[in-house]
Amino acid sequence: MGRPKYPLLGFLLAALLVLAGVAPIAAAPPGQAEDPASVLLEVQFEDSGDWVAAYRGEWGPFDSRTLTALDQALGLGLPPLVLDAAYLDLATKSGVQALALVKQGEESAILLNGVPVAALTIREAAFDTLFGEFAPGFKGIGSWFSRVGTAVVVRFPAGKDLALNLNDSSIPVDLSGDRLNEIDLGAVISPEGRLLSIGGIDPGTLGLNLVVPGLDILQAPPLDGLGLDQLQLTLVGNGVGLALGGDEWLVLGLNPTYLLDNADTLGSTAGFTLSPENRRMADLALNWLQDTRVQAGLYVADQPGDVGMAIRLGRPINAAFTGGNIVVEGFDTGFNPGPVVLRYFEGFESVALALDGGEMRVRSAIGGKPMPVIRVEEGFLPPVITIFAGDMLPWDLVETLIADTSLIAGVQYEDYTAPDLQLLDYQQKSEKTVGNVVIPVEISRLDGRVSLFGEPLPLGAMGPGIADQVRFFAGY
């Protein structure tokens, strides 16, 4: 018999057909979830593809051979009840011994070989809102569903004697706890579907003119009561949450460590393999996600409102210049900044940097030596950067983003000593304040000369070609 064209799809369908079998469902008293092990349908496949089933632990006459004989005797015309050998072979090669679907309280979890790999939590508020709008007479179904407990198990030949603890199926997802890295992004769309704001920025300044037609239906009955005009997604290391109208509706929990550790085996089921480079990237992404929370909000309103963007990266970013290229977190970007920049960093050897955008303050250490704290006023950066880099980016918006960003980074040049980020743990304090000091800086577009208080700086001593580089940018 030939191998199915879509092995993973067929395999999952075959399993889900059994998982979807009718099993009695019990509901515990209010406030208490039913023990999933108390309502159990279990199916055991044999090497031949035949199967037997047990209800509440009692193995009875409900099996493929009995049903096939009954079909032949009564002429019922049932479809083939034996699992295709190709699916059994696929389960064996993929290391799948047992699958379980466990419903306990608001959470429904999938267990692979006894290990929870994914869980979907549907909050009672979601049912109450949906039924309250579309079927008020069934509004209490959310409370009932949140107390239901049931479990269905499918065992393949290799998992016949595998011990399963169905009561240990939960995947807790903490969407609100503090994280080292927090990223908040909001967007506002008008009822007519026009994008009004993204991250607090007018999309017109970014050349965006996005229109999503048909959004006015969200503010018309019966959808206006669902809270679809306020949608928020929250992503953390092991899951994602969806909230509508300020109420949490869904939470999808994952077991990323198990999935990544078994990526090669599970990937073969879907017909793909994870290359060593992609595996390294996945490991790095997972490592960062464990310390990160990303919140993205989408709002429907007539005005942009106070919806912006904030980035706080408490985990240091490690970068290096290796072979002339910029390497970030061990991955070569393939970008070479050019000899002038490389010459500067070779002289620095290493740079540690801490940006506190809220106070527009930068702490740094160059070559292992702490530098004075630099603080700039609002509006300073755009004209200065424009002088050197031109109008390649909307620098006023870049300054706005910097004001809502905090991060720590370390940059190492080739094989020099790595930057010591602990050198950034200082505050420059002075018992005496002499007031603000204004330093006049002049940059010549003709010859690249830079002067302070009318006196030219010795750019030639900093390396050949520095004045030409300044003249190039200043004359942009």
N, C-alpha and C positions, 0 to 999 in steps of 0.2 A: 504493500500500500504506500503511495507516495506521501512525501512530507507536505503538510498543509502550507499554503502560500503565505499565510500570516500566522506563524506559530504562536506568538505571544497572545494575539487577540483570541485565537481559538482556545488556547490554554486557559485564559482568564474567563472566557465565556463558559467553558465546560465547568470550571470551578464555581462560577457564580450561579449557574443553573442549579447546581446542587445546593449552594448556600441559600438560594431563594426558595427552597422547599418550604412548605407550610409547616410551621412549628408553633405550638401553643405559646402564647405570650401572657405573662402575669404582671400585675402591677402591684407594687408595695403600697402601704398606707402613705398618705401625704407626708412629705418631708423625708422619706426613706426610699433608697433605690433598691430594686430587687436584685438579689444575688444571681449573677448570670449563670452560674453552674447549676442552678435549680431547674432551669428550663433548657434542655440540651438535646439537639439532634446531631448525631455523629454518623458520618459515612466513611467506610473503609474500602478503598480500592485494592483489588488483587492484581497480580502480575498479568492476568489474562484480560484485565479491563472490567471484569465483573465487580460488583460491589454489594456490600451488605450495610444495613443501617440500624442504628440503635436510637431509641427514644428514652430519654431520662436514664440512660445506662443499661436499658434492657434490650438485648439483641433478639429481635423477633423474626417473623417470616418475611419482613419487608426487605427484599433483595432483588437484584437484577434477574437471577435465574427463575425465581418464583413468578415475578411479573411477566417475564418472557413466556413461561409455560401457560400462564393465565391468558395472555394475549393470544397465543396460538389456539388455546381451547375455546375461547369465546369470540375470536376474530375481531378483537378491538382495534386493530390497526395502529398500535403504538409505534413510535419511532424506535430505532435501535437504542437499547438501554446500556450497551457496553461502551465504555470509554475507549476512544481510538488509541491504538498502540503508540501512535506518534506523539500524543499528548503525554502518555506515561513516560516515554523515552525523554521527552523534553523536561518533564519534572525531575527525572533522575539526573540528567546532565546539568540542570540548573541548581541542584542541591535542595529542591523543594521536597520536604518530607511531610509537612502538614500545614494546612491553612485554617485559620479560625476567624470568624466574625463574631465579635463580642459586643453586645449592647448593654451598657450599664449606666443608669442615670441619663444625663444629656450626651454622653460620649459613646460613639460607636468606633471600635478599634479593629484593625486587621493585624493578626499575628502570623508571622512566618516562622515556622519551626519553633513555635512557642515564644518568639520575641516580638513585642509590639513594634511595628514599623510605621504605621500611620494611624491617625485617629481623627475623626471629625466630630466636633462638638456643636450641636445646634441648641442655642439658648432658648429658654422658655419664652423670652420676650419676642423672639422671631415668630413663633407660632401664634402668640397672643395678638401681635400686630397684624399678621396675615389673615388669620381667621376673624379678627375684629373688624377688618375692612371688607372681606369678601364673604364670610360666613359667620356672622355674630353668634349664631346658635351653637357653634362648635368652638367657641373661644377657649373653653377649658381644656381642650385637647393637649395644649402645651404642657400643662401641669401633669396630665396623665402620662404623656410620652416621656417626660423627664424622670418618671419613676419606673418605667418598663425595664425589665432585665431579661435578656435571652442570649443564647450562644449557639452557633452552628460550627461544626468542625468537619473538615475534609482531610482524611489521611490517605497518603499514597503508600505504596508497598514498603518503602524504606522507613516510613514513620509509624509503622504499626504499633511499636512499643514505646514511642517517644512520649515522655512525661510532659504534660501541659498544665500550667497553672493559669486558668482562665480569669482568676480574680486579680491577677497582676498584669492587667492589660492597659492601664492608663498611661498617657504621655502628657505629663503636666507642661503647660506652656505659659510662662510668665510674660505677659505683654506690658506690664506696668513697672517692673523693677528697674532700678538705675543700671545704666550700662556705661562702660568706658567711652563708647562712641555713640552719639545720638545725632540723627539727621531728621529734620522736620522740613517738609515741603508741602506747600498749599497752592492750589489753583482755583480760580473762580471763573465760572462760565455763566453768561447771561441766560435768562429763560429762552431767548431766541437762539441759543447755541453758540454765541460768539465768545471766544476766549478773552477774558478781561484782564487776567493777572496770572502769572506763574512765578511762584517764589517771591511775590511782592513786586515783580518787575512787569512793566507794560510790555506785552508781547510784541507790540509794534516796533520797539527799539531793537528787538532781536530779529526783525524781519518776518515775524510770524503773523499770519492772518487766518487763524483756524476758526472754522465754523462747523458746529455739529448740529445738523438739522433734526427737528422733531423733539427737542428737549421740553417744549412747552407742555407735552403730554404728562410730564412728571408732576406738574402743578395743577392738573385737572383730576376730578374724581374718576375712579377711586384711588388712583396712585398717589394723590397728594397727601394721604395719611400715612404712607409707608416710610417717610423720612428720606426718600431718594434724593432730596436736594442737599443732603449732607452725608457724604460717603467718606469713610476713613479706612485705610489699610495700614496695618501695623505688622512689620516684618522683624522677627527676632531669629536667634540662631537655630531654633528647632520648630519654627512654625510661623503661621500668619493668621491675623485676625481681621474680621470685617465688621465694621460698625455702621449702622444706618440711623440717621436722626439722633445721634448721640448714644444709642443703645447697641451693645455688642450682640451680633446675630450669630456669627460663625467663627469657629477657631479650628484651623487645620494644624494638627501636630504631627511632626515627623521624627524619626530616629535617624538623624543624618550620619552619626558615627557608624551605625550598623550598615546603613545603605552604602556608605563609601567604602567600608572595609570589605563588603561583598560585591563591590561594583563590577568586578570582572565576571563573577558567576552570574549575577543578575543581568548584566549587560549582554551576555551571550544569549539569554532568553529573548531579548529584543533584537538580536542580530547585530550588535555593535560591540566594539572593544574600546576601553579607555587607555589612550596612549600614556606613557610615563609623564610627558609634559603636561597633558590635560589633567592627569592625576595630581601632579604637584600644584597646579592652579586650583583644582577643587579642594585640596587640603588647605591651601592658603585662604581661599574664600570662606571655607567652613570655620577656620581658625579665627578669622576676622569677625564673622557673623556671630560667633559665640559671645563676643564683647560688644555687639552692636544692636541698636534698635533704630529702625527706619519707619517714620510715620509719613504717609502721604494722604493729604486730604483734598477732596474735590467738592466744591460748593457751588450751588446754583443761586445767583443773586443778581440784583440790578446794578450794584456797584462793586468795585474791586474789594473794598473793605480792608481790614488789617490782617491780611493773610500773607505771610512772608516765607522766608527760608532761614533755617539755622543749622549750622554744622559744628559739632563739637567732637573732636577726635582726641580722646584721652590716650589712646594707644599710639606710641611713636611710629612714624613712617620712616623706614630705613631705605636710603638711596645711596648710590655710589656711581662714580665714574670708572668704568672698567673697559679697557681697550678703546677709550674715546667715547663710548656709548653710555647713555644714562641707564642704570639698572635700578629698578624699584622693587623692593621686597624679593630680591633674588631673580627677577625676571628682566631680561634684556629688552628694552623698549625699541632698540634699533635706531634711536635718535642720537645723532652726534651734534652737540651744540656749537662746534667750531673751535679753532685754535685759540681765539682770544679768551673765551670763557674757560676753556681747559687750562690755559696758562694761569688765569686767576686762581682757580681751584687748586692747581698744583702748588701755588704759593701758600694757599690756606692750609693744605693737607687734609683738614677736616673741618666741618661746620656743623654746629648744633644750633637749632633754631626753635624758639617758642613764640607763637603768635597768639596774642589775646586781642581778638578783633573788637570786643566790646569796649576796650579802652584804647584801641588803635596803638597797641604797645608791642614791641618786639624785644625779646631777650635773646642773646646769642653768645656763642663761644666759638672762637676761630683758632684753629691750631692748638686747642687745649687751653685757651685763655679766655676767661669771661670778658665780654665787651660791655660798654655802657648800654643802659636801656635806651631804646629809641622810641619816642612817642611822637606821632604826627597828628595834626589837626584835620578835621573833616574838610575835604576839598583840596587837600595838598597833593594827593597822589595823581589824580587825573591829568593835570597840566604837566607835571614832571614826567610821567611815563609817556605822555604824548610827544614830548620833545625828543625822546630817545627811540620810541617804538612806533610813532605815528598813530593813525586812527584804525589800526587793524582790529581793535576791540572797543566796545563802549566802556571806556575806563571808569566813567562815573558809576556804572552798574557794577563793575568789578570791585570798586571801592565799597559799594553797598554790601556786596557779598562778603567781603573781607570783614566788614564791621560785625557780621553775624557768624563769624567763624573763629574757632580756636583749635590749634593743633600744635603738635611737637614733631620735629623732623630732624634726622641726622643724615649728613652727606659725607661720604668718605671718598678720597681721591686715590684710586689704584690701590697699592699695597701699604699705604700709610696707616697709622694707628686710627682705629675707628673712633668717632666722636664720643665723648663722655657726656651723656645727657644730664647727669647729675650736676654738671657745672651750671645748668640753667636754673637751679634752685636757689636763686638769690634775688634780692630786691635792692636797687640802688636808692639809698636814703641820704638825705642831707639835712643837717640841723639848721642850716641857714639857706634862705631863698633869696636870690639876687634879682628875681623877676625873669621875664621872658627875654631871651636873647635872639635878635634877628641877625642872621648871617647873610649878607648879600652875595649871591652866586651869579656869575656871568659865564655864559657858554657861547663861544663864537661859532657861528655857522660857516665862517670862511676858512679858518684853520684848525678848528676843534679845540682851541685853547679854553681852559677852565680856570676862572679866577675867583679868589675869595678876598673880599675887602679890596678888590682892585689888583691883587697880586696873583700872577699866574702860578698854577700848581706845576710841579716838575713831572709832567706826564711821561716824559721820556724815560725817567728813572723807573717807571712801573713796567716798562717793557716796550719793545718796538711795535709800532702800529696803533698804539692806544689813541693818540690824537686823531689819526685817520678814522678810527672806529667812532669816536665821539662826533667828529664832523659829519660822518655818514648818517648817524642817527639824528643829530641836531638839524641837519639839512633836509630831513625826510619830507 
